[in-house]
Amino acid sequence: MPTSLPGWILLAVGLYLGLGVLFAIAFVLKGAGRVDPLARQGTWGFRLLILPGAAALWPLLAGRWLKGVDTPPEERTPHRQRAQPESAR
């Protein structure tokens, strides 16, 4: 058990990444296709590419997967808002 602050920080980061890797494997195999319809047709190369990101962002992706969100959120950037017609704003 760590006794210093750096030891506790390393333990917390290790736990976060360990849980992230476990989640990412399940997400790449099953969850990606449920969260994004286009990911259902993704190749194994695509799935390997999203593995590190899924491990790093696992709390966000886990929340979307558990909520059953099946489409990615729409971007709300100033550029997209200006490109929309006035009636759609």
PDB file of N, CA, C and O in Angstrom:
ATOM      1  N   MET A   1       0.842  -1.176   0.000  1.00  0.00           N
ATOM      2  CA  MET A   1       0.000   0.000   0.000  1.00  0.00           C
ATOM      3  C   MET A   1       0.889   1.242   0.000  1.00  0.00           C
ATOM      4  O   MET A   1       1.818   1.340   0.802  1.00  0.00           O
ATOM      5  N   PRO A   2       0.607   2.201  -0.906  1.00  0.00           N
ATOM      6  CA  PRO A   2       1.434   3.401  -0.944  1.00  0.00           C
ATOM      7  C   PRO A   2       1.260   4.253   0.314  1.00  0.00           C
ATOM      8  O   PRO A   2       0.191   4.298   0.922  1.00  0.00           O
ATOM      9  N   THR A   3       2.342   4.920   0.674  1.00  0.00           N
ATOM     10  CA  THR A   3       2.280   5.777   1.854  1.00  0.00           C
ATOM     11  C   THR A   3       2.498   7.240   1.514  1.00  0.00           C
ATOM     12  O   THR A   3       2.348   8.101   2.381  1.00  0.00           O
ATOM     13  N   SER A   4       2.850   7.539   0.268  1.00  0.00           N
ATOM     14  CA  SER A   4       3.091   8.924  -0.126  1.00  0.00           C
ATOM     15  C   SER A   4       2.094   9.340  -1.206  1.00  0.00           C
ATOM     16  O   SER A   4       1.456   8.503  -1.845  1.00  0.00           O
ATOM     17  N   LEU A   5       1.981  10.628  -1.385  1.00  0.00           N
ATOM     18  CA  LEU A   5       1.045  11.152  -2.383  1.00  0.00           C
ATOM     19  C   LEU A   5       1.363  10.658  -3.794  1.00  0.00           C
ATOM     20  O   LEU A   5       0.444  10.242  -4.501  1.00  0.00           O
ATOM     21  N   PRO A   6       2.627  10.684  -4.238  1.00  0.00           N
ATOM     22  CA  PRO A   6       2.904  10.149  -5.579  1.00  0.00           C
ATOM     23  C   PRO A   6       2.518   8.673  -5.718  1.00  0.00           C
ATOM     24  O   PRO A   6       2.079   8.242  -6.784  1.00  0.00           O
ATOM     25  N   GLY A   7       2.680   7.912  -4.657  1.00  0.00           N
ATOM     26  CA  GLY A   7       2.277   6.506  -4.706  1.00  0.00           C
ATOM     27  C   GLY A   7       0.785   6.352  -4.887  1.00  0.00           C
ATOM     28  O   GLY A   7       0.334   5.501  -5.654  1.00  0.00           O
ATOM     29  N   TRP A   8       0.007   7.171  -4.183  1.00  0.00           N
ATOM     30  CA  TRP A   8      -1.453   7.133  -4.322  1.00  0.00           C
ATOM     31  C   TRP A   8      -1.890   7.575  -5.714  1.00  0.00           C
ATOM     32  O   TRP A   8      -2.826   7.014  -6.285  1.00  0.00           O
ATOM     33  N   ILE A   9      -1.213   8.576  -6.254  1.00  0.00           N
ATOM     34  CA  ILE A   9      -1.551   9.050  -7.602  1.00  0.00           C
ATOM     35  C   ILE A   9      -1.277   7.956  -8.620  1.00  0.00           C
ATOM     36  O   ILE A   9      -2.099   7.709  -9.503  1.00  0.00           O
ATOM     37  N   LEU A  10      -0.133   7.301  -8.506  1.00  0.00           N
ATOM     38  CA  LEU A  10       0.194   6.207  -9.426  1.00  0.00           C
ATOM     39  C   LEU A  10      -0.803   5.055  -9.295  1.00  0.00           C
ATOM     40  O   LEU A  10      -1.186   4.442 -10.292  1.00  0.00           O
ATOM     41  N   LEU A  11      -1.213   4.768  -8.081  1.00  0.00           N
ATOM     42  CA  LEU A  11      -2.211   3.718  -7.875  1.00  0.00           C
ATOM     43  C   LEU A  11      -3.535   4.088  -8.535  1.00  0.00           C
ATOM     44  O   LEU A  11      -4.158   3.253  -9.191  1.00  0.00           O
ATOM     45  N   ALA A  12      -3.964   5.335  -8.364  1.00  0.00           N
ATOM     46  CA  ALA A  12      -5.228   5.785  -8.972  1.00  0.00           C
ATOM     47  C   ALA A  12      -5.153   5.745 -10.491  1.00  0.00           C
ATOM     48  O   ALA A  12      -6.094   5.300 -11.147  1.00  0.00           O
ATOM     49  N   VAL A  13      -4.047   6.206 -11.053  1.00  0.00           N
ATOM     50  CA  VAL A  13      -3.887   6.179 -12.509  1.00  0.00           C
ATOM     51  C   VAL A  13      -3.849   4.742 -13.015  1.00  0.00           C
ATOM     52  O   VAL A  13      -4.435   4.431 -14.052  1.00  0.00           O
ATOM     53  N   GLY A  14      -3.164   3.872 -12.289  1.00  0.00           N
ATOM     54  CA  GLY A  14      -3.117   2.460 -12.678  1.00  0.00           C
ATOM     55  C   GLY A  14      -4.484   1.805 -12.647  1.00  0.00           C
ATOM     56  O   GLY A  14      -4.828   1.042 -13.550  1.00  0.00           O
ATOM     57  N   LEU A  15      -5.268   2.097 -11.616  1.00  0.00           N
ATOM     58  CA  LEU A  15      -6.629   1.551 -11.545  1.00  0.00           C
ATOM     59  C   LEU A  15      -7.503   2.077 -12.685  1.00  0.00           C
ATOM     60  O   LEU A  15      -8.257   1.322 -13.300  1.00  0.00           O
ATOM     61  N   TYR A  16      -7.394   3.375 -12.956  1.00  0.00           N
ATOM     62  CA  TYR A  16      -8.169   3.978 -14.039  1.00  0.00           C
ATOM     63  C   TYR A  16      -7.827   3.314 -15.377  1.00  0.00           C
ATOM     64  O   TYR A  16      -8.716   2.938 -16.141  1.00  0.00           O
ATOM     65  N   LEU A  17      -6.535   3.180 -15.645  1.00  0.00           N
ATOM     66  CA  LEU A  17      -6.123   2.574 -16.916  1.00  0.00           C
ATOM     67  C   LEU A  17      -6.453   1.087 -16.975  1.00  0.00           C
ATOM     68  O   LEU A  17      -6.823   0.576 -18.033  1.00  0.00           O
ATOM     69  N   GLY A  18      -6.322   0.393 -15.855  1.00  0.00           N
ATOM     70  CA  GLY A  18      -6.682  -1.028 -15.838  1.00  0.00           C
ATOM     71  C   GLY A  18      -8.154  -1.243 -16.136  1.00  0.00           C
ATOM     72  O   GLY A  18      -8.517  -2.094 -16.948  1.00  0.00           O
ATOM     73  N   LEU A  19      -9.003  -0.462 -15.470  1.00  0.00           N
ATOM     74  CA  LEU A  19     -10.438  -0.543 -15.761  1.00  0.00           C
ATOM     75  C   LEU A  19     -10.720  -0.122 -17.199  1.00  0.00           C
ATOM     76  O   LEU A  19     -11.591  -0.684 -17.862  1.00  0.00           O
ATOM     77  N   GLY A  20      -9.974   0.873 -17.671  1.00  0.00           N
ATOM     78  CA  GLY A  20     -10.159   1.339 -19.045  1.00  0.00           C
ATOM     79  C   GLY A  20      -9.845   0.277 -20.073  1.00  0.00           C
ATOM     80  O   GLY A  20     -10.570   0.129 -21.057  1.00  0.00           O
ATOM     81  N   VAL A  21      -8.765  -0.469 -19.856  1.00  0.00           N
ATOM     82  CA  VAL A  21      -8.398  -1.530 -20.804  1.00  0.00           C
ATOM     83  C   VAL A  21      -9.457  -2.631 -20.801  1.00  0.00           C
ATOM     84  O   VAL A  21      -9.850  -3.121 -21.860  1.00  0.00           O
ATOM     85  N   LEU A  22      -9.915  -3.017 -19.620  1.00  0.00           N
ATOM     86  CA  LEU A  22     -10.969  -4.038 -19.555  1.00  0.00           C
ATOM     87  C   LEU A  22     -12.245  -3.568 -20.251  1.00  0.00           C
ATOM     88  O   LEU A  22     -12.864  -4.320 -21.003  1.00  0.00           O
ATOM     89  N   PHE A  23     -12.627  -2.329 -19.995  1.00  0.00           N
ATOM     90  CA  PHE A  23     -13.814  -1.777 -20.644  1.00  0.00           C
ATOM     91  C   PHE A  23     -13.609  -1.695 -22.156  1.00  0.00           C
ATOM     92  O   PHE A  23     -14.506  -2.044 -22.924  1.00  0.00           O
ATOM     93  N   ALA A  24     -12.428  -1.233 -22.587  1.00  0.00           N
ATOM     94  CA  ALA A  24     -12.167  -1.029 -24.014  1.00  0.00           C
ATOM     95  C   ALA A  24     -12.291  -2.330 -24.796  1.00  0.00           C
ATOM     96  O   ALA A  24     -12.805  -2.334 -25.915  1.00  0.00           O
ATOM     97  N   ILE A  25     -11.831  -3.421 -24.224  1.00  0.00           N
ATOM     98  CA  ILE A  25     -11.941  -4.702 -24.922  1.00  0.00           C
ATOM     99  C   ILE A  25     -13.407  -5.056 -25.143  1.00  0.00           C
ATOM    100  O   ILE A  25     -13.794  -5.450 -26.243  1.00  0.00           O
ATOM    101  N   ALA A  26     -14.220  -4.917 -24.104  1.00  0.00           N
ATOM    102  CA  ALA A  26     -15.652  -5.203 -24.249  1.00  0.00           C
ATOM    103  C   ALA A  26     -16.313  -4.218 -25.197  1.00  0.00           C
ATOM    104  O   ALA A  26     -17.164  -4.598 -26.001  1.00  0.00           O
ATOM    105  N   PHE A  27     -15.926  -2.961 -25.106  1.00  0.00           N
ATOM    106  CA  PHE A  27     -16.522  -1.931 -25.958  1.00  0.00           C
ATOM    107  C   PHE A  27     -16.192  -2.167 -27.420  1.00  0.00           C
ATOM    108  O   PHE A  27     -17.062  -2.034 -28.281  1.00  0.00           O
ATOM    109  N   VAL A  28     -14.954  -2.515 -27.711  1.00  0.00           N
ATOM    110  CA  VAL A  28     -14.552  -2.751 -29.095  1.00  0.00           C
ATOM    111  C   VAL A  28     -15.283  -3.955 -29.671  1.00  0.00           C
ATOM    112  O   VAL A  28     -15.653  -3.954 -30.846  1.00  0.00           O
ATOM    113  N   LEU A  29     -15.494  -4.975 -28.858  1.00  0.00           N
ATOM    114  CA  LEU A  29     -16.157  -6.184 -29.352  1.00  0.00           C
ATOM    115  C   LEU A  29     -17.672  -6.024 -29.486  1.00  0.00           C
ATOM    116  O   LEU A  29     -18.255  -6.521 -30.449  1.00  0.00           O
ATOM    117  N   LYS A  30     -18.315  -5.345 -28.546  1.00  0.00           N
ATOM    118  CA  LYS A  30     -19.780  -5.269 -28.544  1.00  0.00           C
ATOM    119  C   LYS A  30     -20.340  -3.848 -28.567  1.00  0.00           C
ATOM    120  O   LYS A  30     -21.289  -3.573 -29.301  1.00  0.00           O
ATOM    121  N   GLY A  31     -19.773  -2.957 -27.787  1.00  0.00           N
ATOM    122  CA  GLY A  31     -20.402  -1.669 -27.529  1.00  0.00           C
ATOM    123  C   GLY A  31     -20.292  -0.646 -28.635  1.00  0.00           C
ATOM    124  O   GLY A  31     -21.197   0.173 -28.798  1.00  0.00           O
ATOM    125  N   ALA A  32     -19.210  -0.661 -29.407  1.00  0.00           N
ATOM    126  CA  ALA A  32     -19.023   0.371 -30.432  1.00  0.00           C
ATOM    127  C   ALA A  32     -20.163   0.355 -31.436  1.00  0.00           C
ATOM    128  O   ALA A  32     -20.642   1.412 -31.848  1.00  0.00           O
ATOM    129  N   GLY A  33     -20.597  -0.817 -31.828  1.00  0.00           N
ATOM    130  CA  GLY A  33     -21.699  -0.919 -32.776  1.00  0.00           C
ATOM    131  C   GLY A  33     -23.029  -0.479 -32.211  1.00  0.00           C
ATOM    132  O   GLY A  33     -23.928  -0.111 -32.966  1.00  0.00           O
ATOM    133  N   ARG A  34     -23.173  -0.510 -30.898  1.00  0.00           N
ATOM    134  CA  ARG A  34     -24.420  -0.064 -30.271  1.00  0.00           C
ATOM    135  C   ARG A  34     -24.453   1.439 -30.070  1.00  0.00           C
ATOM    136  O   ARG A  34     -25.522   2.050 -30.085  1.00  0.00           O
ATOM    137  N   VAL A  35     -23.277   2.038 -29.880  1.00  0.00           N
ATOM    138  CA  VAL A  35     -23.200   3.475 -29.644  1.00  0.00           C
ATOM    139  C   VAL A  35     -23.197   4.257 -30.951  1.00  0.00           C
ATOM    140  O   VAL A  35     -23.737   5.361 -31.011  1.00  0.00           O
ATOM    141  N   ASP A  36     -22.599   3.700 -31.994  1.00  0.00           N
ATOM    142  CA  ASP A  36     -22.523   4.372 -33.285  1.00  0.00           C
ATOM    143  C   ASP A  36     -22.888   3.372 -34.385  1.00  0.00           C
ATOM    144  O   ASP A  36     -22.178   2.384 -34.567  1.00  0.00           O
ATOM    145  N   PRO A  37     -23.970   3.604 -35.116  1.00  0.00           N
ATOM    146  CA  PRO A  37     -24.398   2.642 -36.135  1.00  0.00           C
ATOM    147  C   PRO A  37     -23.341   2.381 -37.211  1.00  0.00           C
ATOM    148  O   PRO A  37     -23.264   1.269 -37.733  1.00  0.00           O
ATOM    149  N   LEU A  38     -22.535   3.375 -37.547  1.00  0.00           N
ATOM    150  CA  LEU A  38     -21.509   3.169 -38.563  1.00  0.00           C
ATOM    151  C   LEU A  38     -20.390   2.264 -38.074  1.00  0.00           C
ATOM    152  O   LEU A  38     -19.695   1.655 -38.887  1.00  0.00           O
ATOM    153  N   ALA A  39     -20.203   2.165 -36.777  1.00  0.00           N
ATOM    154  CA  ALA A  39     -19.153   1.309 -36.224  1.00  0.00           C
ATOM    155  C   ALA A  39     -19.513  -0.169 -36.327  1.00  0.00           C
ATOM    156  O   ALA A  39     -18.641  -1.028 -36.195  1.00  0.00           O
ATOM    157  N   ARG A  40     -20.787  -0.472 -36.562  1.00  0.00           N
ATOM    158  CA  ARG A  40     -21.187  -1.875 -36.715  1.00  0.00           C
ATOM    159  C   ARG A  40     -20.480  -2.527 -37.888  1.00  0.00           C
ATOM    160  O   ARG A  40     -20.196  -3.724 -37.867  1.00  0.00           O
ATOM    161  N   GLN A  41     -20.198  -1.737 -38.908  1.00  0.00           N
ATOM    162  CA  GLN A  41     -19.546  -2.264 -40.107  1.00  0.00           C
ATOM    163  C   GLN A  41     -18.038  -2.078 -40.056  1.00  0.00           C
ATOM    164  O   GLN A  41     -17.358  -2.315 -41.055  1.00  0.00           O
ATOM    165  N   GLY A  42     -17.497  -1.658 -38.912  1.00  0.00           N
ATOM    166  CA  GLY A  42     -16.071  -1.397 -38.778  1.00  0.00           C
ATOM    167  C   GLY A  42     -15.243  -2.670 -38.873  1.00  0.00           C
ATOM    168  O   GLY A  42     -15.651  -3.733 -38.406  1.00  0.00           O
ATOM    169  N   THR A  43     -14.082  -2.543 -39.482  1.00  0.00           N
ATOM    170  CA  THR A  43     -13.173  -3.679 -39.623  1.00  0.00           C
ATOM    171  C   THR A  43     -12.379  -3.867 -38.332  1.00  0.00           C
ATOM    172  O   THR A  43     -12.474  -3.056 -37.411  1.00  0.00           O
ATOM    173  N   TRP A  44     -11.598  -4.941 -38.277  1.00  0.00           N
ATOM    174  CA  TRP A  44     -10.748  -5.171 -37.114  1.00  0.00           C
ATOM    175  C   TRP A  44      -9.677  -4.096 -37.007  1.00  0.00           C
ATOM    176  O   TRP A  44      -9.254  -3.758 -35.902  1.00  0.00           O
ATOM    177  N   GLY A  45      -9.236  -3.558 -38.123  1.00  0.00           N
ATOM    178  CA  GLY A  45      -8.279  -2.455 -38.090  1.00  0.00           C
ATOM    179  C   GLY A  45      -8.877  -1.234 -37.415  1.00  0.00           C
ATOM    180  O   GLY A  45      -8.215  -0.582 -36.608  1.00  0.00           O
ATOM    181  N   PHE A  46     -10.114  -0.923 -37.736  1.00  0.00           N
ATOM    182  CA  PHE A  46     -10.815   0.188 -37.103  1.00  0.00           C
ATOM    183  C   PHE A  46     -10.945  -0.050 -35.606  1.00  0.00           C
ATOM    184  O   PHE A  46     -10.724   0.853 -34.799  1.00  0.00           O
ATOM    185  N   ARG A  47     -11.303  -1.267 -35.250  1.00  0.00           N
ATOM    186  CA  ARG A  47     -11.489  -1.581 -33.833  1.00  0.00           C
ATOM    187  C   ARG A  47     -10.174  -1.476 -33.060  1.00  0.00           C
ATOM    188  O   ARG A  47     -10.168  -1.041 -31.908  1.00  0.00           O
ATOM    189  N   LEU A  48      -9.067  -1.869 -33.681  1.00  0.00           N
ATOM    190  CA  LEU A  48      -7.762  -1.704 -33.032  1.00  0.00           C
ATOM    191  C   LEU A  48      -7.408  -0.227 -32.872  1.00  0.00           C
ATOM    192  O   LEU A  48      -6.778   0.162 -31.888  1.00  0.00           O
ATOM    193  N   LEU A  49      -7.812   0.586 -33.831  1.00  0.00           N
ATOM    194  CA  LEU A  49      -7.529   2.020 -33.742  1.00  0.00           C
ATOM    195  C   LEU A  49      -8.306   2.703 -32.620  1.00  0.00           C
ATOM    196  O   LEU A  49      -7.789   3.624 -31.988  1.00  0.00           O
ATOM    197  N   ILE A  50      -9.528   2.272 -32.366  1.00  0.00           N
ATOM    198  CA  ILE A  50     -10.325   2.931 -31.324  1.00  0.00           C
ATOM    199  C   ILE A  50     -10.052   2.367 -29.934  1.00  0.00           C
ATOM    200  O   ILE A  50     -10.519   2.926 -28.941  1.00  0.00           O
ATOM    201  N   LEU A  51      -9.307   1.275 -29.847  1.00  0.00           N
ATOM    202  CA  LEU A  51      -9.029   0.656 -28.551  1.00  0.00           C
ATOM    203  C   LEU A  51      -8.348   1.610 -27.560  1.00  0.00           C
ATOM    204  O   LEU A  51      -8.822   1.712 -26.428  1.00  0.00           O
ATOM    205  N   PRO A  52      -7.260   2.315 -27.920  1.00  0.00           N
ATOM    206  CA  PRO A  52      -6.642   3.222 -26.936  1.00  0.00           C
ATOM    207  C   PRO A  52      -7.562   4.368 -26.515  1.00  0.00           C
ATOM    208  O   PRO A  52      -7.581   4.748 -25.345  1.00  0.00           O
ATOM    209  N   GLY A  53      -8.315   4.915 -27.450  1.00  0.00           N
ATOM    210  CA  GLY A  53      -9.236   5.994 -27.105  1.00  0.00           C
ATOM    211  C   GLY A  53     -10.353   5.516 -26.196  1.00  0.00           C
ATOM    212  O   GLY A  53     -10.766   6.232 -25.283  1.00  0.00           O
ATOM    213  N   ALA A  54     -10.847   4.303 -26.442  1.00  0.00           N
ATOM    214  CA  ALA A  54     -11.892   3.753 -25.583  1.00  0.00           C
ATOM    215  C   ALA A  54     -11.356   3.492 -24.179  1.00  0.00           C
ATOM    216  O   ALA A  54     -12.081   3.653 -23.197  1.00  0.00           O
ATOM    217  N   ALA A  55     -10.087   3.088 -24.078  1.00  0.00           N
ATOM    218  CA  ALA A  55      -9.492   2.863 -22.761  1.00  0.00           C
ATOM    219  C   ALA A  55      -9.326   4.181 -22.009  1.00  0.00           C
ATOM    220  O   ALA A  55      -9.510   4.226 -20.793  1.00  0.00           O
ATOM    221  N   ALA A  56      -8.984   5.240 -22.714  1.00  0.00           N
ATOM    222  CA  ALA A  56      -8.765   6.536 -22.068  1.00  0.00           C
ATOM    223  C   ALA A  56     -10.082   7.232 -21.714  1.00  0.00           C
ATOM    224  O   ALA A  56     -10.176   7.895 -20.681  1.00  0.00           O
ATOM    225  N   LEU A  57     -11.079   7.085 -22.554  1.00  0.00           N
ATOM    226  CA  LEU A  57     -12.355   7.796 -22.361  1.00  0.00           C
ATOM    227  C   LEU A  57     -13.464   6.872 -21.870  1.00  0.00           C
ATOM    228  O   LEU A  57     -14.640   7.109 -22.146  1.00  0.00           O
ATOM    229  N   TRP A  58     -13.094   5.827 -21.148  1.00  0.00           N
ATOM    230  CA  TRP A  58     -14.078   4.817 -20.778  1.00  0.00           C
ATOM    231  C   TRP A  58     -15.241   5.336 -19.940  1.00  0.00           C
ATOM    232  O   TRP A  58     -16.347   4.826 -20.119  1.00  0.00           O
ATOM    233  N   PRO A  59     -15.086   6.304 -19.042  1.00  0.00           N
ATOM    234  CA  PRO A  59     -16.287   6.737 -18.298  1.00  0.00           C
ATOM    235  C   PRO A  59     -17.344   7.369 -19.210  1.00  0.00           C
ATOM    236  O   PRO A  59     -18.538   7.131 -19.030  1.00  0.00           O
ATOM    237  N   LEU A  60     -16.915   8.164 -20.177  1.00  0.00           N
ATOM    238  CA  LEU A  60     -17.838   8.796 -21.114  1.00  0.00           C
ATOM    239  C   LEU A  60     -18.530   7.744 -21.978  1.00  0.00           C
ATOM    240  O   LEU A  60     -19.750   7.770 -22.135  1.00  0.00           O
ATOM    241  N   LEU A  61     -17.756   6.826 -22.533  1.00  0.00           N
ATOM    242  CA  LEU A  61     -18.323   5.796 -23.400  1.00  0.00           C
ATOM    243  C   LEU A  61     -19.201   4.823 -22.621  1.00  0.00           C
ATOM    244  O   LEU A  61     -20.220   4.364 -23.136  1.00  0.00           O
ATOM    245  N   ALA A  62     -18.821   4.506 -21.394  1.00  0.00           N
ATOM    246  CA  ALA A  62     -19.642   3.607 -20.576  1.00  0.00           C
ATOM    247  C   ALA A  62     -21.004   4.237 -20.293  1.00  0.00           C
ATOM    248  O   ALA A  62     -22.030   3.558 -20.324  1.00  0.00           O
ATOM    249  N   GLY A  63     -21.001   5.536 -20.018  1.00  0.00           N
ATOM    250  CA  GLY A  63     -22.274   6.213 -19.786  1.00  0.00           C
ATOM    251  C   GLY A  63     -23.177   6.180 -20.999  1.00  0.00           C
ATOM    252  O   GLY A  63     -24.379   5.943 -20.882  1.00  0.00           O
ATOM    253  N   ARG A  64     -22.592   6.421 -22.174  1.00  0.00           N
ATOM    254  CA  ARG A  64     -23.408   6.390 -23.401  1.00  0.00           C
ATOM    255  C   ARG A  64     -23.895   4.979 -23.691  1.00  0.00           C
ATOM    256  O   ARG A  64     -25.029   4.790 -24.131  1.00  0.00           O
ATOM    257  N   TRP A  65     -23.044   3.985 -23.447  1.00  0.00           N
ATOM    258  CA  TRP A  65     -23.425   2.599 -23.712  1.00  0.00           C
ATOM    259  C   TRP A  65     -24.543   2.174 -22.756  1.00  0.00           C
ATOM    260  O   TRP A  65     -25.506   1.533 -23.177  1.00  0.00           O
ATOM    261  N   LEU A  66     -24.422   2.525 -21.480  1.00  0.00           N
ATOM    262  CA  LEU A  66     -25.443   2.141 -20.497  1.00  0.00           C
ATOM    263  C   LEU A  66     -26.774   2.855 -20.728  1.00  0.00           C
ATOM    264  O   LEU A  66     -27.836   2.285 -20.478  1.00  0.00           O
ATOM    265  N   LYS A  67     -26.721   4.091 -21.202  1.00  0.00           N
ATOM    266  CA  LYS A  67     -27.948   4.829 -21.480  1.00  0.00           C
ATOM    267  C   LYS A  67     -28.645   4.333 -22.740  1.00  0.00           C
ATOM    268  O   LYS A  67     -29.817   4.637 -22.965  1.00  0.00           O
ATOM    269  N   GLY A  68     -27.931   3.574 -23.558  1.00  0.00           N
ATOM    270  CA  GLY A  68     -28.510   3.074 -24.784  1.00  0.00           C
ATOM    271  C   GLY A  68     -28.511   4.086 -25.913  1.00  0.00           C
ATOM    272  O   GLY A  68     -29.309   3.973 -26.843  1.00  0.00           O
ATOM    273  N   VAL A  69     -27.633   5.071 -25.848  1.00  0.00           N
ATOM    274  CA  VAL A  69     -27.541   6.075 -26.912  1.00  0.00           C
ATOM    275  C   VAL A  69     -27.051   5.369 -28.167  1.00  0.00           C
ATOM    276  O   VAL A  69     -26.020   4.698 -28.146  1.00  0.00           O
ATOM    277  N   ASP A  70     -27.800   5.522 -29.272  1.00  0.00           N
ATOM    278  CA  ASP A  70     -27.415   4.806 -30.480  1.00  0.00           C
ATOM    279  C   ASP A  70     -26.996   5.721 -31.624  1.00  0.00           C
ATOM    280  O   ASP A  70     -26.795   5.249 -32.743  1.00  0.00           O
ATOM    281  N   THR A  71     -26.864   6.999 -31.372  1.00  0.00           N
ATOM    282  CA  THR A  71     -26.343   7.913 -32.389  1.00  0.00           C
ATOM    283  C   THR A  71     -25.349   8.861 -31.727  1.00  0.00           C
ATOM    284  O   THR A  71     -25.540   9.258 -30.577  1.00  0.00           O
ATOM    285  N   PRO A  72     -24.305   9.220 -32.436  1.00  0.00           N
ATOM    286  CA  PRO A  72     -23.342  10.171 -31.865  1.00  0.00           C
ATOM    287  C   PRO A  72     -23.988  11.537 -31.681  1.00  0.00           C
ATOM    288  O   PRO A  72     -24.901  11.893 -32.426  1.00  0.00           O
ATOM    289  N   PRO A  73     -23.525  12.306 -30.699  1.00  0.00           N
ATOM    290  CA  PRO A  73     -24.102  13.639 -30.510  1.00  0.00           C
ATOM    291  C   PRO A  73     -23.751  14.553 -31.672  1.00  0.00           C
ATOM    292  O   PRO A  73     -22.691  14.415 -32.283  1.00  0.00           O
ATOM    293  N   GLU A  74     -24.639  15.481 -31.971  1.00  0.00           N
ATOM    294  CA  GLU A  74     -24.389  16.433 -33.052  1.00  0.00           C
ATOM    295  C   GLU A  74     -23.495  17.556 -32.544  1.00  0.00           C
ATOM    296  O   GLU A  74     -23.695  18.078 -31.448  1.00  0.00           O
ATOM    297  N   GLU A  75     -22.522  17.913 -33.343  1.00  0.00           N
ATOM    298  CA  GLU A  75     -21.622  18.994 -32.958  1.00  0.00           C
ATOM    299  C   GLU A  75     -22.383  20.311 -32.896  1.00  0.00           C
ATOM    300  O   GLU A  75     -23.265  20.575 -33.713  1.00  0.00           O
ATOM    301  N   ARG A  76     -22.029  21.129 -31.913  1.00  0.00           N
ATOM    302  CA  ARG A  76     -22.646  22.451 -31.776  1.00  0.00           C
ATOM    303  C   ARG A  76     -21.545  23.505 -31.767  1.00  0.00           C
ATOM    304  O   ARG A  76     -21.350  24.214 -30.781  1.00  0.00           O
ATOM    305  N   THR A  77     -20.842  23.590 -32.871  1.00  0.00           N
ATOM    306  CA  THR A  77     -19.773  24.573 -32.986  1.00  0.00           C
ATOM    307  C   THR A  77     -20.328  25.836 -33.646  1.00  0.00           C
ATOM    308  O   THR A  77     -21.348  25.774 -34.333  1.00  0.00           O
ATOM    309  N   PRO A  78     -19.673  26.974 -33.447  1.00  0.00           N
ATOM    310  CA  PRO A  78     -20.144  28.202 -34.104  1.00  0.00           C
ATOM    311  C   PRO A  78     -20.214  28.067 -35.620  1.00  0.00           C
ATOM    312  O   PRO A  78     -21.108  28.630 -36.252  1.00  0.00           O
ATOM    313  N   HIS A  79     -19.289  27.335 -36.200  1.00  0.00           N
ATOM    314  CA  HIS A  79     -19.305  27.151 -37.655  1.00  0.00           C
ATOM    315  C   HIS A  79     -20.577  26.430 -38.102  1.00  0.00           C
ATOM    316  O   HIS A  79     -21.234  26.850 -39.054  1.00  0.00           O
ATOM    317  N   ARG A  80     -20.921  25.341 -37.406  1.00  0.00           N
ATOM    318  CA  ARG A  80     -22.130  24.596 -37.775  1.00  0.00           C
ATOM    319  C   ARG A  80     -23.389  25.420 -37.533  1.00  0.00           C
ATOM    320  O   ARG A  80     -24.339  25.338 -38.312  1.00  0.00           O
ATOM    321  N   GLN A  81     -23.408  26.199 -36.479  1.00  0.00           N
ATOM    322  CA  GLN A  81     -24.569  27.024 -36.184  1.00  0.00           C
ATOM    323  C   GLN A  81     -24.774  28.097 -37.248  1.00  0.00           C
ATOM    324  O   GLN A  81     -25.911  28.395 -37.612  1.00  0.00           O
ATOM    325  N   ARG A  82     -23.700  28.672 -37.744  1.00  0.00           N
ATOM    326  CA  ARG A  82     -23.825  29.698 -38.804  1.00  0.00           C
ATOM    327  C   ARG A  82     -24.232  29.057 -40.123  1.00  0.00           C
ATOM    328  O   ARG A  82     -24.870  29.710 -40.948  1.00  0.00           O
ATOM    329  N   ALA A  83     -23.876  27.785 -40.342  1.00  0.00           N
ATOM    330  CA  ALA A  83     -24.201  27.120 -41.608  1.00  0.00           C
ATOM    331  C   ALA A  83     -25.670  26.706 -41.672  1.00  0.00           C
ATOM    332  O   ALA A  83     -26.198  26.473 -42.760  1.00  0.00           O
ATOM    333  N   GLN A  84     -26.333  26.612 -40.523  1.00  0.00           N
ATOM    334  CA  GLN A  84     -27.738  26.215 -40.514  1.00  0.00           C
ATOM    335  C   GLN A  84     -28.615  27.373 -40.934  1.00  0.00           C
ATOM    336  O   GLN A  84     -28.292  28.531 -40.667  1.00  0.00           O
ATOM    337  N   PRO A  85     -29.730  27.068 -41.592  1.00  0.00           N
ATOM    338  CA  PRO A  85     -30.677  28.138 -41.915  1.00  0.00           C
ATOM    339  C   PRO A  85     -31.252  28.748 -40.645  1.00  0.00           C
ATOM    340  O   PRO A  85     -31.277  28.095 -39.602  1.00  0.00           O
ATOM    341  N   GLU A  86     -31.697  29.946 -40.718  1.00  0.00           N
ATOM    342  CA  GLU A  86     -32.239  30.683 -39.584  1.00  0.00           C
ATOM    343  C   GLU A  86     -33.399  29.927 -38.929  1.00  0.00           C
ATOM    344  O   GLU A  86     -33.542  29.976 -37.708  1.00  0.00           O
ATOM    345  N   SER A  87     -34.224  29.234 -39.705  1.00  0.00           N
ATOM    346  CA  SER A  87     -35.383  28.524 -39.163  1.00  0.00           C
ATOM    347  C   SER A  87     -34.989  27.306 -38.323  1.00  0.00           C
ATOM    348  O   SER A  87     -35.755  26.893 -37.452  1.00  0.00           O
ATOM    349  N   ALA A  88     -33.820  26.728 -38.565  1.00  0.00           N
ATOM    350  CA  ALA A  88     -33.392  25.535 -37.844  1.00  0.00           C
ATOM    351  C   ALA A  88     -32.712  25.870 -36.532  1.00  0.00           C
ATOM    352  O   ALA A  88     -32.472  24.969 -35.728  1.00  0.00           O
ATOM    353  N   ARG A  89     -32.394  27.120 -36.287  1.00  0.00           N
ATOM    354  CA  ARG A  89     -31.687  27.495 -35.049  1.00  0.00           C
ATOM    355  C   ARG A  89     -32.616  27.557 -33.949  1.00  0.00           C
ATOM    356  O   ARG A  89     -32.220  27.856 -32.822  1.00  0.00           O
TER     357      ARG A  89
END
